[in-house]
């Protein structure tokens, strides 16, 4: 019972920046950790970054120092600031939220937003 909507993707040249947003709605009071994933054509979906309710973060080695995940709990929004983008960052980026109903633990996904980095 959580809906996630990503936005902010687009076409950018190598070395440029984008900021992705993910807005959560529904039973947002039950949302715990959230994360960004990405999936490039022909590849498996990979974890990019995670953030806890308290703001603790973790990053994939491939994006450390370039990407920053942040969270606004009051607005139910997470962001992914992407700097120094490279062609290998091209992928569909997905927002994920862990949801604790008190009876079960589930994950919800957004529809994804396309990021294309040209050289």
GUTORZA-606071 format. One record per residue (C-alpha): z, x, y; residue in three letters. Coordinates in nm, 4 decimals, always signed. Layout:
BEGIN
(node (Z; X; Y); 'ALA')
...
//
This chain:
BEGIN
(node (+0.0000; +0.0000; +0.0000); 'UNK')
(node (-0.0953; +0.2824; +0.2338); 'UNK')
(node (-0.4250; +0.3215; +0.4140); 'UNK')
(node (-0.5464; +0.6574; +0.5412); 'UNK')
(node (-0.8337; +0.7054; +0.7835); 'UNK')
(node (-0.9684; +1.0506; +0.8662); 'UNK')
(node (-1.1714; +1.1373; +1.1714); 'UNK')
(node (-1.2858; +1.4395; +1.3677); 'UNK')
(node (-1.5424; +1.5891; +1.1342); 'UNK')
(node (-1.8839; +1.6966; +1.2461); 'UNK')
(node (-2.1294; +1.9812; +1.2796); 'UNK')
(node (-2.0085; +2.3066; +1.4308); 'UNK')
(node (-2.1417; +2.6603; +1.4498); 'UNK')
(node (-1.9696; +2.9472; +1.2731); 'UNK')
(node (-1.6753; +3.0692; +1.4760); 'UNK')
(node (-1.6158; +2.7291; +1.6294); 'UNK')
(node (-1.3262; +2.4873; +1.5989); 'UNK')
(node (-1.2596; +2.1292; +1.4972); 'UNK')
(node (-0.9486; +1.9154; +1.4790); 'UNK')
(node (-0.9234; +1.6540; +1.2080); 'UNK')
(node (-0.6924; +1.3548; +1.2310); 'UNK')
(node (-0.5543; +1.1257; +0.9635); 'UNK')
(node (-0.3909; +0.7979; +1.0623); 'UNK')
(node (-0.1661; +0.6271; +0.8083); 'UNK')
(node (-0.0949; +0.2563; +0.8093); 'UNK')
(node (+0.0738; +0.0054; +0.5824); 'UNK')
(node (+0.4055; +0.0955; +0.4225); 'UNK')
(node (+0.4326; +0.4168; +0.6177); 'UNK')
(node (+0.8114; +0.4285; +0.5931); 'UNK')
(node (+0.7709; +0.5339; +0.2310); 'UNK')
(node (+0.5386; +0.8277; +0.2990); 'UNK')
(node (+0.6702; +1.1703; +0.2105); 'UNK')
(node (+0.4697; +1.4936; +0.1975); 'UNK')
(node (+0.1098; +1.4828; +0.3143); 'UNK')
(node (-0.1812; +1.7162; +0.2632); 'UNK')
(node (-0.5409; +1.7988; +0.3394); 'UNK')
(node (-0.7871; +1.8612; +0.0580); 'UNK')
(node (-1.1535; +1.9494; +0.0699); 'UNK')
(node (-1.4463; +1.9270; -0.1664); 'UNK')
(node (-1.7687; +2.1205; -0.1256); 'UNK')
(node (-2.0910; +2.0135; -0.2990); 'UNK')
(node (-2.0818; +2.0965; -0.6685); 'UNK')
(node (-1.7201; +2.2122; -0.6562); 'UNK')
(node (-1.3833; +2.0667; -0.7459); 'UNK')
(node (-1.1528; +1.9280; -0.4834); 'UNK')
(node (-0.9133; +2.1948; -0.3590); 'UNK')
(node (-0.5849; +2.1865; -0.1724); 'UNK')
(node (-0.6100; +2.3166; +0.1829); 'UNK')
(node (-0.2676; +2.2591; +0.3369); 'UNK')
(node (+0.0519; +2.0607; +0.2853); 'UNK')
(node (+0.3274; +1.9439; +0.5160); 'UNK')
(node (+0.6649; +1.7885; +0.4378); 'UNK')
(node (+0.8482; +1.5225; +0.6345); 'UNK')
(node (+1.0478; +1.7998; +0.7986); 'UNK')
(node (+0.7409; +1.9964; +0.8987); 'UNK')
(node (+0.7400; +2.2732; +0.6381); 'UNK')
(node (+0.3846; +2.3866; +0.5686); 'UNK')
(node (+0.1847; +2.5706; +0.3060); 'UNK')
(node (-0.1750; +2.6860; +0.3145); 'UNK')
(node (-0.4442; +2.7974; +0.0779); 'UNK')
(node (-0.5092; +3.1697; +0.1059); 'UNK')
(node (-0.8636; +3.1018; +0.2198); 'UNK')
(node (-0.7481; +2.9258; +0.5384); 'UNK')
(node (-0.4277; +3.1102; +0.6289); 'UNK')
(node (-0.4319; +3.2260; +0.9865); 'UNK')
(node (-0.7226; +2.9975; +1.0756); 'UNK')
(node (-0.6059; +2.6429; +0.9985); 'UNK')
(node (-0.2900; +2.4677; +1.1155); 'UNK')
(node (-0.1539; +2.1441; +0.9729); 'UNK')
(node (+0.0804; +1.9376; +1.1881); 'UNK')
(node (+0.2479; +1.6000; +1.1738); 'UNK')
(node (+0.3599; +1.3289; +1.4123); 'UNK')
(node (+0.5974; +1.1105; +1.2137); 'UNK')
(node (+0.6447; +0.8617; +1.4962); 'UNK')
(node (+0.2713; +0.7932; +1.5140); 'UNK')
(node (+0.2070; +0.8377; +1.1415); 'UNK')
(node (-0.0643; +1.0932; +1.2041); 'UNK')
(node (-0.1349; +1.4338; +1.0573); 'UNK')
(node (-0.3773; +1.6840; +1.2002); 'UNK')
(node (-0.5714; +1.9810; +1.0763); 'UNK')
(node (-0.6669; +2.2259; +1.3478); 'UNK')
(node (-0.9475; +2.4432; +1.2151); 'UNK')
(node (-1.0376; +2.7604; +1.4028); 'UNK')
(node (-1.2825; +3.0412; +1.3313); 'UNK')
(node (-1.4803; +2.8165; +1.1029); 'UNK')
(node (-1.7219; +2.9709; +0.8559); 'UNK')
(node (-2.0027; +2.8236; +0.6442); 'UNK')
(node (-1.7792; +2.8367; +0.3371); 'UNK')
(node (-1.5530; +2.5814; +0.5072); 'UNK')
(node (-1.8281; +2.3214; +0.4782); 'UNK')
(node (-1.6905; +2.0317; +0.2748); 'UNK')
(node (-1.5692; +1.6761; +0.2834); 'UNK')
(node (-1.2085; +1.6871; +0.3979); 'UNK')
(node (-0.9650; +1.4318; +0.2568); 'UNK')
(node (-0.6209; +1.3263; +0.3709); 'UNK')
(node (-0.3577; +1.2643; +0.1041); 'UNK')
(node (-0.0165; +1.1004; +0.1274); 'UNK')
(node (+0.2615; +1.0886; -0.1275); 'UNK')
(node (+0.4230; +0.7448; -0.1375); 'UNK')
(node (+0.7633; +0.6735; -0.2855); 'UNK')
(node (+0.8132; +0.3012; -0.3429); 'UNK')
(node (+1.1562; +0.3529; -0.4944); 'UNK')
(node (+1.0146; +0.2531; -0.8313); 'UNK')
(node (+0.7219; +0.4918; -0.8603); 'UNK')
(node (+0.5591; +0.7900; -0.6913); 'UNK')
(node (+0.1938; +0.7536; -0.5920); 'UNK')
(node (-0.0715; +0.9331; -0.3923); 'UNK')
(node (-0.3173; +0.7690; -0.1547); 'UNK')
(node (-0.6435; +0.9084; -0.0261); 'UNK')
(node (-0.8558; +0.8588; +0.2791); 'UNK')
(node (-1.2315; +0.8122; +0.2695); 'UNK')
(node (-1.3015; +1.1691; +0.3774); 'UNK')
(node (-1.4704; +1.3214; +0.6784); 'UNK')
(node (-1.7620; +1.5633; +0.6612); 'UNK')
(node (-1.7291; +1.9089; +0.8126); 'UNK')
(node (-2.0452; +2.1161; +0.8284); 'UNK')
(node (-2.0420; +2.4726; +0.9583); 'UNK')
(node (-2.3781; +2.6263; +1.0377); 'UNK')
(node (-2.4597; +2.9957; +1.0612); 'UNK')
//
